[in-house]
Amino acid sequence: MRALSNLLTLLLLNIMTAICCIPVITIGAALSSMHYMIMKMMEGEDGHLWKRYFAQFRGNLKTSTGVWIVFLLIAAFLWFDYHALVGQNDSPLRMLMIPLWVLLFISYLLFVWIFPVLARFDCGFAGAFRNAIRLGLGSFPRTLLMAAIWFVTTFVLSQSWKLLPLFFLFGLSLPAYFSALVYHPVIKKMIARKEEDDEASVEQDPAETVETEEPAQTKEDAADDGTT
C-alpha cells in the first residue's frame, strides 16, 4: 500500500511539474519543488501535496529561475558553438570541441545537484552553485550515478513519440525519485549538521560567538502556513 501511495504521489508530482514547466522560464522552480516533495515523501511527510508543492514553487521562484536562466544560457552557448564547429574541416578548429564537451559535462554534473540543494536550503544564487560544486565533487560517485539516471531516462524517452505519454506520467518524477535515493542521505547529513551547529551557537555565550562558514541555511517547512 505504501508503494502504491508513493507511485500515485510520483504520478501527481510529475503532472504538476510538467504543467509548471510549460512556460519554460519556470522550469527551475518546478524542479526544485518536485525534489522538495520527493524528499519529504521519503521522510514520510508528503501530506498536503498540492499546497506544499505550490508553496515551495512560489518560494523558490526567484532564485531557481535565475539558476535556470544560467543553464539556458550555457545550453544556448554550447548549441551554437557545436553547430558552428561540427562542419569545420580544419583540425585546430575541431579541437575546440574538447572544451565544449568539458563544459557540457561540468554543467550536467551541476544540474543534478543544484535543484535538490535549492529545494532544501536557503543559500541564495551564488550559494546554490557553490554548494552544488562542493557536493558534486565531494560525492563524485553519487554524482555520476545521478547523472546516469537522468541521461538514461532522457535517452530512452526521446527515442519515440509514442513514449511521450509515459514522460507526462513519470518522465520527471521517477528519475528524480531514483536520484533522491542517491543524494538524500547526503542532504540529510547536511541538515543534521546545520541543526547541530545552530544548537551549539544558541548555547554558546554571545561574547564568544565566532563566525563559521556554513554551506547553507535550512529552509523552514512550508506545509502549514504556505510560506518558505
LINTAPE-V61584 format. One record per pair of residues at least 12 apart in sequence whose ideal C-beta (glycine too) atoms are under 6 Angstrom apart, sorted by sequence separation. I is the first residue (numbers start at 1). J is the second residue. D is the distance in whole Angstrom. If there is no record, write none. Layout:
BEGIN
i = <I	I>
j = <J	J>
d = <D	D>
END
This chain:
BEGIN
i = <85	17	114	117	157	117	37	17	114	81	113	33	36	13	78	110	113	153	33	113	13	33	194	150	78	149	109	191	29	32	149	149	29	9	29	32	74	146	109	112	29	112	28	146	9	16	28	145	28	108	28	142	27	67	139	64	60	66	67	63	116	120	35	35	32	36	31	35	131	131	32	32	127	123	121	122	122	120	38	38	34	38	42	39	18	17	14	11	14	14	13	10	56	10	55	59	52	55	48>
j = <97	30	128	131	171	132	53	34	132	100	132	53	56	34	100	132	135	175	56	136	37	57	218	175	104	175	136	218	57	60	178	179	60	41	61	64	107	179	143	146	64	147	64	182	46	53	65	182	67	147	68	182	68	114	186	118	118	125	128	125	183	187	115	116	115	119	115	119	215	216	118	119	216	216	216	217	219	219	176	177	176	180	184	184	168	172	170	169	172	173	173	173	222	177	222	228	223	226	223>
d = <6	5	5	5	5	6	5	5	4	6	4	5	5	6	6	5	5	4	4	5	6	4	5	5	6	5	5	5	5	4	5	5	5	6	5	5	5	5	5	4	4	5	4	5	6	6	5	5	5	6	3	5	5	6	6	5	6	5	6	6	5	6	5	5	5	4	4	4	5	6	4	5	6	3	3	5	5	6	6	6	6	5	6	6	6	5	5	6	5	4	4	4	6	6	4	3	5	5	6>
END
